[in-house]
């Protein structure tokens, strides 16, 4: 009886381990996807700010150039 109980205990642990792996791996992938999504959004925001800075700089240079020509 003791051996049967030990065998059931081992089988239960194996099934619990399989369950944890089957549930845990998608959760980890989802968390990594969310983290990568946040990083991607931050990179996209930084690139947008760089575009805005370049547009403002070019506009300023055009404005200064026109001012210098009118003097």
LINCORDA-V796506 format. One record per helix or strand of 2 or more residues. SS is the DSSP state (h for helix, s for strand). FROM is the first residue (numbers start at 0). TO is the last residue. If there is no record, write none. Layout:
{{SS & FROM & TO} {SS & FROM & TO}}
This chain:
{{h & 1 & 69}}
